[in-house]
Amino acid sequence: MPTDPEPQQPDRDNADRALIRRAATWLRDNPDQAAGIGIANPTDARALAAVLDILAVEVPHLDADLRRQTVQNCRDMLGETLIRSAGAAGPDPTTARM
């Protein structure tokens, strides 16, 4: 059962949007490495990047569960934790899956 979007929180929206966009950019820039995180081929990596671009635009309006799972999956993909700076680009080289 879908859950309602969470109340608008501009700072959180911006942080989640930036994270999702970093993940999309990483997929576009590294489609061959995406196999290391379970994406079958470069075409699928580019398609997922396009979906993430759409989700990033719609962050404030996403179902709360979809948003939470998208953000967590992007963090996992990039090897980021909640502590890592939101301004860092790309996967953390010490933890990224490849």
VOPAGU-2260 file (C-alpha; in pm, 1 decimal, decimal comma):
REM VOPAGU-2260
SITE   aa  ch    i         X         Y         Z
SITE  MET   A    0       0,0       0,0       0,0
SITE  PRO   A    1     149,6     336,4    -101,2
SITE  THR   A    2     236,2     581,8     168,7
SITE  ASP   A    3     182,8     954,0     145,0
SITE  PRO   A    4     474,0    1177,0      48,9
SITE  GLU   A    5     651,1    1318,3     351,2
SITE  PRO   A    6     594,8    1682,9     448,3
SITE  GLN   A    7     807,7    1918,3     242,5
SITE  GLN   A    8    1152,6    1978,4     385,4
SITE  PRO   A    9    1358,9    2183,9     138,6
SITE  ASP   A   10    1701,8    2099,0     284,6
SITE  ARG   A   11    1627,6    1728,5     290,6
SITE  ASP   A   12    1470,8    1745,6     -55,9
SITE  ASN   A   13    1783,8    1912,5    -191,2
SITE  ALA   A   14    2016,2    1660,4     -24,4
SITE  ASP   A   15    1816,8    1363,3    -154,3
SITE  ARG   A   16    1794,4    1519,0    -500,7
SITE  ALA   A   17    2171,4    1576,4    -509,5
SITE  LEU   A   18    2240,3    1217,1    -400,4
SITE  ILE   A   19    2007,9    1073,1    -665,2
SITE  ARG   A   20    2165,7    1292,1    -932,5
SITE  ARG   A   21    2516,2    1182,3    -827,5
SITE  ALA   A   22    2408,8     821,3    -866,3
SITE  ALA   A   23    2259,7     892,1   -1210,8
SITE  THR   A   24    2576,3    1072,1   -1317,5
SITE  TRP   A   25    2794,1     787,1   -1193,2
SITE  LEU   A   26    2587,5     534,8   -1390,9
SITE  ARG   A   27    2614,8     745,0   -1707,2
SITE  ASP   A   28    2987,7     805,4   -1662,6
SITE  ASN   A   29    3070,8     444,6   -1564,6
SITE  PRO   A   30    2822,4     214,7   -1742,2
SITE  ASP   A   31    3076,8     -66,2   -1772,8
SITE  GLN   A   32    3150,0     -61,5   -1399,2
SITE  ALA   A   33    2780,4     -88,3   -1317,3
SITE  ALA   A   34    2804,7    -465,8   -1361,6
SITE  GLY   A   35    2987,8    -466,1   -1029,5
SITE  ILE   A   36    2670,1    -351,2    -856,0
SITE  GLY   A   37    2442,8    -596,1   -1034,8
SITE  ILE   A   38    2337,3    -400,7   -1343,5
SITE  ALA   A   39    2345,1    -637,2   -1639,4
SITE  ASN   A   40    2487,3    -413,4   -1912,8
SITE  PRO   A   41    2571,7     -53,4   -2004,8
SITE  THR   A   42    2233,2      -1,0   -2172,4
SITE  ASP   A   43    2055,3     -90,7   -1848,0
SITE  ALA   A   44    2288,0     143,6   -1656,6
SITE  ARG   A   45    2196,5     434,2   -1884,6
SITE  ALA   A   46    1825,5     348,6   -1857,8
SITE  LEU   A   47    1845,7     342,2   -1478,2
SITE  ALA   A   48    2028,3     676,7   -1486,5
SITE  ALA   A   49    1735,5     822,2   -1684,3
SITE  VAL   A   50    1485,8     687,6   -1428,6
SITE  LEU   A   51    1692,0     835,8   -1145,6
SITE  ASP   A   52    1691,7    1172,6   -1324,1
SITE  ILE   A   53    1312,1    1164,7   -1324,4
SITE  LEU   A   54    1294,4    1060,1    -958,6
SITE  ALA   A   55    1535,5    1339,8    -863,5
SITE  VAL   A   56    1303,2    1599,4   -1015,3
SITE  GLU   A   57    1004,7    1454,5    -830,9
SITE  VAL   A   58    1170,1    1406,1    -489,0
SITE  PRO   A   59     921,5    1617,1    -290,4
SITE  HIS   A   60     629,2    1428,6    -442,5
SITE  LEU   A   61     756,9    1071,4    -416,2
SITE  ASP   A   62     580,5     812,2    -207,5
SITE  ALA   A   63     770,4     800,2     124,2
SITE  ASP   A   64     867,2     432,6      87,2
SITE  LEU   A   65     984,0     478,9    -273,2
SITE  ARG   A   66    1188,2     781,6    -172,3
SITE  ARG   A   67    1347,3     606,1     123,7
SITE  GLN   A   68    1439,7     301,4     -85,2
SITE  THR   A   69    1569,3     511,3    -375,5
SITE  VAL   A   70    1790,1     717,3    -146,7
SITE  GLN   A   71    1923,4     406,7      28,7
SITE  ASN   A   72    1994,7     230,2    -301,2
SITE  CYS   A   73    2178,6     536,7    -432,0
SITE  ARG   A   74    2387,3     552,5    -113,6
SITE  ASP   A   75    2468,6     183,7    -148,3
SITE  MET   A   76    2557,2     223,4    -516,2
SITE  LEU   A   77    2793,1     512,4    -443,3
SITE  GLY   A   78    2934,7     360,1    -127,0
SITE  GLU   A   79    2815,9     658,2      75,3
SITE  THR   A   80    2701,6     671,0     433,2
SITE  LEU   A   81    2491,5     929,3     612,8
SITE  ILE   A   82    2810,7    1078,6     757,0
SITE  ARG   A   83    2982,2    1137,3     420,8
SITE  SER   A   84    2959,1    1490,8     289,9
SITE  ALA   A   85    2666,1    1558,0      57,9
SITE  GLY   A   86    2897,5    1766,1    -160,5
SITE  ALA   A   87    3126,0    1478,5    -256,1
SITE  ALA   A   88    3095,5    1360,5    -614,5
SITE  GLY   A   89    3098,2     998,1    -722,7
SITE  PRO   A   90    3158,7     684,6    -525,5
SITE  ASP   A   91    3379,6     685,4    -220,8
SITE  PRO   A   92    3688,7     508,9    -358,6
SITE  THR   A   93    3742,4     329,9     -28,8
SITE  THR   A   94    3397,3     169,5     -18,9
SITE  ALA   A   95    3244,5     177,3    -368,2
SITE  ARG   A   96    3148,3    -155,4    -515,1
SITE  MET   A   97    3328,0    -236,7    -835,5
